[in-house]
Amino acid sequence: MKYHCSGCDYIYDEKLWDEDMGIEAKTFFDNLPSDFFCPFCDTHKDDFVVLEEQINYPLNSENLTGFEAEHFPNYEIVWDTLKYVFTETQHPNDENHFIYKVALHDDSGDEIVKHTFQVWDEITWEFDIDYLDSFELRVYCLKDGIFSSGILQR
């Protein structure tokens, strides 16, 4: 994801890094130190704004293309739990191309709950959905962007 400094035109891109500031490649914005400031205008990290990225929705959820299938987890809803998993062969897993976040969003697109992953993590998790009637499952790929299930009803 990309974050825009509200004080100037600086953009922090998680896919890049800034050697002069000692920031390692693929450092997620949330993992920046709490005393992070814009390198140009000294605006604090809390005053950066998320730049909205395009969300990819499946053309046909019953018949996903290979590219779509690579970015949608196998999931099931059992009682009040959504369980998902990416198989080892489903999605590439290297330092430039991996699933770094899976999140649930409400009907208005606001993030409800998330789980983040590092490059070599197993991509499997469970979300408690007992309080939700509907939600959207989004998958965040470092290389290819955001993929959405669309609104799911329980």
C-alpha positions in Angstrom: 0.0 0.0 0.0 1.0 3.6 -0.4 0.7 6.4 2.2 0.6 10.1 1.4 2.1 12.7 3.7 -0.6 15.2 4.5 2.1 18.0 4.8 3.7 17.6 1.4 3.9 15.4 -1.7 5.9 12.6 -0.2 4.5 9.1 -0.7 5.6 6.1 1.4 5.3 3.0 -0.7 5.6 -0.3 1.2 7.0 -2.0 -1.9 10.0 0.3 -1.9 12.4 1.4 0.7 14.5 4.4 1.7 18.2 3.5 2.3 19.0 7.0 3.5 16.4 6.7 6.3 17.5 3.1 7.1 14.1 1.6 6.1 14.4 -2.0 4.8 12.6 -3.1 1.7 9.0 -4.3 2.1 8.6 -2.6 5.5 4.8 -2.2 6.1 3.7 1.2 7.2 2.3 -0.2 10.4 5.7 -1.6 11.3 7.5 1.8 11.0 8.7 3.1 14.3 6.2 5.3 16.2 8.6 8.2 15.9 8.6 8.1 12.1 8.3 11.5 10.4 8.2 12.6 6.8 11.8 13.0 5.5 10.8 16.2 3.8 8.5 18.2 6.0 8.6 16.4 9.4 4.9 15.5 9.4 4.3 12.7 11.9 3.4 9.1 10.8 -0.1 9.5 12.3 -0.8 12.3 9.8 -0.2 10.2 6.7 -3.2 9.2 4.6 -3.8 5.8 2.9 -3.9 6.2 -0.9 -6.8 4.1 -2.1 -5.8 1.3 -4.5 -7.9 -0.4 -7.1 -9.8 -3.4 -5.8 -10.0 -6.4 -8.1 -13.4 -8.2 -8.1 -13.9 -11.5 -9.9 -15.5 -11.4 -13.3 -17.4 -14.6 -12.5 -17.2 -16.0 -8.9 -18.3 -19.4 -10.1 -15.5 -19.6 -12.7 -12.3 -17.7 -11.7 -9.5 -17.0 -14.1 -6.1 -18.5 -13.2 -4.9 -15.0 -12.1 -8.0 -14.6 -9.9 -7.8 -18.1 -8.4 -4.2 -17.3 -7.5 -5.4 -14.5 -5.3 -8.6 -15.9 -3.7 -8.2 -18.2 -0.7 -10.0 -21.5 -0.3 -12.5 -20.6 2.5 -15.4 -22.0 4.4 -17.8 -20.7 6.9 -18.4 -23.1 9.8 -20.9 -21.8 12.4 -19.5 -18.4 13.4 -16.0 -18.8 11.9 -14.6 -18.0 8.5 -11.6 -20.3 7.8 -9.3 -19.6 4.9 -6.1 -21.1 3.5 -3.8 -20.6 0.5 -2.3 -23.8 -0.7 1.5 -24.0 -1.2 1.0 -24.2 -5.0 -1.8 -21.6 -5.3 0.2 -18.3 -4.9 3.9 -17.4 -5.4 5.7 -16.9 -2.2 8.9 -14.9 -2.5 10.2 -11.5 -1.2 8.7 -9.6 -4.2 5.4 -11.5 -4.5 3.4 -12.7 -1.5 0.1 -12.3 0.3 0.8 -9.8 3.1 -2.7 -9.2 4.5 -6.1 -10.8 4.6 -9.0 -8.6 6.0 -12.7 -8.5 6.5 -14.5 -5.3 5.5 -18.0 -4.2 6.2 -20.7 -3.2 3.7 -19.2 0.3 3.4 -15.7 -0.9 2.8 -14.3 -0.2 6.2 -11.8 -2.7 7.6 -13.2 -4.7 10.5 -10.4 -7.1 11.3 -7.2 -8.1 9.6 -4.3 -10.5 9.8 -0.9 -9.7 8.3 1.8 -12.1 7.1 5.5 -12.1 6.4 7.0 -13.5 3.2 7.4 -17.1 4.3 4.4 -17.4 6.6 1.8 -20.1 6.0 -1.3 -18.3 4.8 -4.1 -19.7 6.9 -6.2 -18.1 9.5 -9.7 -17.9 11.1 -11.9 -14.9 11.6 -14.7 -14.8 14.2 -17.8 -13.6 12.3 -20.5 -14.3 14.8 -21.4 -10.6 14.9 -21.6 -10.1 11.1 -24.5 -10.7 8.8 -22.5 -9.7 5.7 -18.9 -8.8 5.0 -16.2 -8.7 2.3 -13.1 -10.8 2.3 -10.1 -8.9 0.8 -6.7 -10.3 0.0 -3.6 -8.0 -0.3 -0.9 -9.1 -2.6 2.4 -7.2 -2.6 2.8 -7.4 -6.3 -0.7 -7.6 -7.8 -2.8 -5.4 -5.5 -6.1 -6.0 -3.7 -8.6 -8.8 -4.5 -12.1 -8.9 -3.1 -14.7 -11.6 -2.8 -17.5 -9.1 -3.0 -20.1 -9.0 -0.2 -20.7 -12.4 1.4 -23.9 -13.1 3.2 -24.2 -15.5 6.2 
